[in-house]
Amino acid sequence: MLKVHSRCDLSCDHCYVYQHADQTWRGRPVRMSTATVRVAARRIAEHAREHALPVVHVVLHGGEPLLLGAAGLREVLAELRAAITPWARLDLRMQTNGVLLDDELCRLLVDEDVRVGVSFDGDRAANDRHRVFAHGGSSHDHVRRALALLRRPEHRASYAGILCTVDVRNDPDRVYEALLAESPPRVDLLLPHATWDNPPPRPGPGSTPYADWLGRVHRRWVDEGRPMSIRLFEALRPGGGGTEAFGLAPADVLVIEADGSWEQVDSLKTAYHGAAGTGFDVFGQSVDEAARHPGVAVRQDGVDGLCATCRACPVVDRCGGGLYAHRWRTGSGFDNPSVYCADLLRLVDSVDAYPGPARQPPAAAPADDLLDDLATGHGSTATLALLAATQLSITRALLVACRDRAGSTVAWELLVHLDQTAPEAVRAVLEHPFVRPWLVHRLDSSARTAVDPLPALAVAAALRAGVAASVHVPVRADAITLPTLGGLVLPGLGESAEVTVRQEGFRVRGGTAERTVLLDPVELSAGWRPTRDVPVPGGWLLIEDGDPYRDCYGQPVAPRLTDPAARALGRTVAEAWRVVRRDVPAHAVALDGGLRAVVPLTPDPARPLRSATARHAFGAVAVTPHPDPETMAVLLVHEWQHAKLGAALDLYDLVEPGQGTRIRVPWRPDPRPPEGVLQGVYAHLAVTQVWQSRAASIGGDASAHADRYLGWTRDGVDALLASRSLTAAGERFVGQLRHALGETRVGSR
């Protein structure tokens, strides 16, 4: 966490930085100097390099970071990227009160891939109880204006969520409704910072007003189908993963103050003056040295670092003793339960007692909203998240159908157990693009002999969760495939093998063969072919050249690439991703939102630029390896359009069923069915937008390409609308595509 500006333009009376025990801000510079930013960035990069970290999370904080202005913010981001991105992916966040947010800053945040959390306490009465200007004036309209800017499709990628501080004097229903109205990707409900020396206010007769208030919000949230992510409630469920304030995960936050001082987590400022200090700074000490400070080290010990009362508590694994700062009491230090202990115990009980349905479907967006968003040509982060969630729901339904065919087995029971105790591990496996094709193949009436996928899925999830298990897994052609992890080829395994999962890897025994594969630390065991991830600007991408069910594109897929060839393809795709971000940032956001794997196709000299998408393999595209990133960027954008539209067509009928209509289009010699034309115009709209951007910067051939694709797309849209083959929703969607084309200006047009 970087305190890039140490002053604020609001005067919130519940602010722990300015209004609580620690007043060290008074002696610090107003803003972090360029020299301090540069040294801090070098320290972070040094740490990432030495520990081979795949990703580093940096939060710009204050004070109020937007007081830097666009130029100052751009300078800070440039320093961070220059130092850190050669060694790790940089996940940039910002926490702001939103007062100064405007269009220019929003564009900067989107361009720089910074996700923004906004502090907002709900309806006007709730927000203005604390979050006001120094003259006492309301900040409510200013913050709502900022949230409206972030909700706009072109800015939505930077909208991380809302931070809301609880005040039990506020009406919980009105606060909940005000938060929901802002369509946040996530809400953090925070207990107000307090200690045993300065306990929180407890108005009214009840002994647990905070649990009662939060319990009311939880019941409303569950009753309405969990329409937004609320981090507190998700963290408190069994296996929820926890946060800084809940659970037993080790602390992983260090703060760099405006003067370069290393500090512990800044909520400690509520305890006593200097509580967060370490005596270290970035000029003299490394990240590792700061992390060895006793105040940081004690928070790495899990349950052993808690007081005796907490260690004996039946819900210690859920609440984790609460926020460290909330345990402070003069005389005994932090060796106490949270000052909210009674509330936390009651809240855990309330959450457990009111779970709602075992599994809620993803909150559905109105069809008009989702389709209008996709009709821009790209789609927002929220829309991509909804499409991914519905695709996961379909995979789960197919999984249950497979269970119904085979009956309950050890593998199924293991999956059910892991889904309850390690849901993220199960989710990661089921989101693998080629699980659904495997399930479809298994359920196909003509493929009754297909390998049962459930045992391999259970083993992969157990390995990801670090849970010991033993499962008999069917063998196909001397091979076992574990989606997301890799495959083992071992002659002599027979038709089935026993796979025993251990924390560090797994052992396989079957037929006349036996092999142990170590995954932690990684050991290249003979026959083990691990999946290969490559870093891309949106995260990590899988070069999937081993899963047998990747062969679902109607085109020959390449066999497993050599390591140099895989690295070369990975570099090209990563550079292509950056090209997409340069040319069409909104499409880069859409790629970030769901593209997780690239399948290499077998090269064909006669058709060197082949690419494909499979309806059942959401999250993956297939391409012929090509060394030119500019060309690869167009292929990625083109195919990802097909994937997004295919997922939308799983939700909404856009073409009237039973159509025998065929439509002539300029890009194909043969008449096409309406859905094929719809897919074509949607893909060509994105390609038009790519060439539009290039034409604006380089002209020449790019302008000619832009004009050609624009003409094709317009003709295809007009032909679709004239065919009367679309549903009402389809006509609206295609009409919006026509509107998007009308705003496109390329070449000489």
VENFEN-V308153 format. One record per pair of residues at least 12 apart in sequence whose C-alpha atoms are under 6 Angstrom apart, sorted by the first residue. I is the first residue (numbers start at 0). J is the second residue. D is the distance in Angstrom with one decimal. If there is no record, write none. Layout:
BEGIN
i/j/d
I/J/D
I/J/D
END
This chain:
BEGIN
i/j/d
0/57/5.7
0/58/4.6
0/254/4.7
1/59/5.0
1/60/5.7
1/254/6.0
1/255/5.0
2/60/4.8
2/61/4.6
2/256/4.9
2/257/5.3
3/30/5.7
3/31/4.9
3/64/5.9
3/257/5.6
4/29/5.9
4/30/4.2
4/61/5.0
4/62/5.5
4/63/6.0
4/64/5.3
5/29/5.2
5/30/5.9
5/61/5.1
5/62/4.3
6/62/4.4
7/62/4.7
7/63/4.8
9/131/5.8
9/132/4.5
10/131/5.8
10/132/5.2
10/133/5.0
11/129/5.1
11/130/4.6
11/131/5.8
12/129/5.5
15/269/5.5
19/269/5.2
20/269/5.4
20/271/4.8
20/272/5.3
21/268/4.8
21/271/5.5
21/272/3.8
21/273/5.8
30/257/5.8
31/257/4.4
35/259/5.9
37/78/5.9
39/281/5.9
40/79/5.2
40/82/5.8
41/82/5.8
44/82/6.0
44/83/4.6
48/86/5.6
53/87/5.1
54/87/5.0
54/88/4.5
54/89/5.9
55/89/5.2
55/90/6.0
56/90/4.7
57/91/5.1
58/92/4.5
58/93/5.1
59/93/4.6
60/94/5.6
63/95/6.0
69/104/5.9
91/113/4.9
92/113/5.3
92/114/4.7
92/115/5.7
93/115/4.8
94/115/5.9
94/116/4.8
94/117/5.9
95/117/5.1
96/117/5.5
96/118/5.0
97/117/5.9
97/142/5.3
97/145/5.5
98/141/5.2
98/142/5.6
100/145/5.6
109/157/5.6
113/157/5.8
114/157/4.2
114/158/5.7
114/159/5.2
115/157/5.7
115/158/5.3
115/159/5.0
116/159/5.1
116/160/4.9
116/161/5.4
117/161/4.9
117/162/6.0
118/161/5.8
118/162/4.7
119/163/5.3
120/163/4.6
120/164/5.9
121/174/4.5
121/177/5.1
121/178/5.7
122/174/5.6
122/177/5.3
123/139/5.8
125/169/5.6
152/379/5.7
155/379/6.0
156/380/5.3
159/184/6.0
160/183/4.9
160/184/5.2
160/185/4.6
160/186/5.6
161/186/4.9
162/186/5.9
162/187/4.7
163/188/5.0
164/188/5.9
164/189/4.7
165/189/5.9
165/190/5.5
185/228/4.6
185/229/5.8
186/229/4.8
187/230/5.5
193/325/5.7
194/325/4.8
194/327/5.4
194/338/5.8
195/328/5.1
195/338/5.6
196/328/5.6
207/342/4.9
209/342/6.0
210/342/4.7
210/346/4.9
221/355/5.9
226/362/5.1
235/317/5.7
238/420/4.8
238/421/5.7
244/321/5.2
244/322/4.2
245/318/4.6
245/319/5.2
245/321/5.3
246/316/5.7
246/317/5.0
246/318/5.0
246/319/4.0
247/301/5.0
247/319/4.8
249/298/6.0
249/299/4.3
250/298/5.7
250/299/5.9
259/280/5.4
259/281/5.5
260/279/5.9
260/280/4.0
261/279/5.3
261/280/4.8
262/275/5.3
262/276/4.9
262/277/5.6
263/275/4.9
267/324/4.9
306/334/5.1
306/335/5.5
320/336/5.9
321/337/5.5
325/337/5.1
325/338/5.7
326/338/6.0
374/735/5.7
374/736/5.2
375/739/6.0
376/685/5.8
377/586/5.3
380/592/5.9
383/592/5.5
394/435/5.5
410/454/4.9
410/457/5.7
414/457/5.2
424/460/5.3
424/463/5.6
424/464/5.6
425/460/5.2
432/616/4.7
432/617/5.6
432/618/5.4
432/619/6.0
433/548/5.8
433/549/5.9
433/616/5.7
436/615/5.7
437/548/5.9
454/472/5.2
455/481/5.5
459/481/5.4
465/502/5.1
467/500/5.0
467/501/5.1
468/499/5.8
468/500/5.1
469/498/5.6
469/499/4.3
470/497/5.7
470/498/5.4
471/496/5.4
471/497/4.3
472/495/5.6
472/496/5.4
473/494/5.9
473/495/4.3
474/494/5.0
474/495/5.1
477/489/5.5
477/490/5.1
477/492/6.0
484/529/5.8
484/530/5.4
485/528/5.5
485/529/4.1
485/530/4.7
486/527/6.0
486/528/5.3
487/526/5.4
487/527/4.5
488/526/4.8
491/510/5.7
491/511/5.3
491/512/5.3
492/509/4.5
492/510/4.6
492/512/5.3
493/510/4.9
496/508/5.4
496/509/4.2
503/517/5.7
503/518/5.7
503/519/4.7
504/516/5.6
504/517/4.3
504/518/4.8
533/569/5.7
535/573/4.6
537/591/4.6
540/595/5.0
540/596/5.4
541/596/4.4
542/596/5.8
542/597/5.2
543/597/5.9
543/598/5.1
544/559/4.9
545/559/5.8
552/613/5.5
555/601/5.7
556/600/4.1
556/601/5.1
557/599/5.6
557/600/4.8
557/601/4.3
571/628/5.4
574/628/5.7
575/628/4.4
575/631/5.7
575/632/4.5
579/632/5.8
582/692/5.5
593/618/5.5
594/618/4.5
594/619/5.9
595/618/5.2
595/619/5.9
596/619/4.6
597/619/5.5
597/620/5.2
597/621/5.6
598/621/4.4
599/621/5.7
599/622/5.3
599/623/5.5
600/622/5.5
600/623/4.7
602/623/5.8
609/622/6.0
609/623/5.6
610/622/4.2
612/638/6.0
614/645/6.0
637/682/5.1
640/682/5.2
653/725/5.8
653/726/5.2
653/728/5.7
653/729/3.9
654/725/4.3
654/726/5.4
655/724/5.7
655/725/5.3
655/726/5.3
664/715/5.8
665/711/6.0
680/712/5.1
680/715/6.0
683/712/5.9
687/705/5.4
687/708/5.3
687/709/5.7
690/705/4.8
691/705/5.5
691/745/5.0
702/746/4.3
END
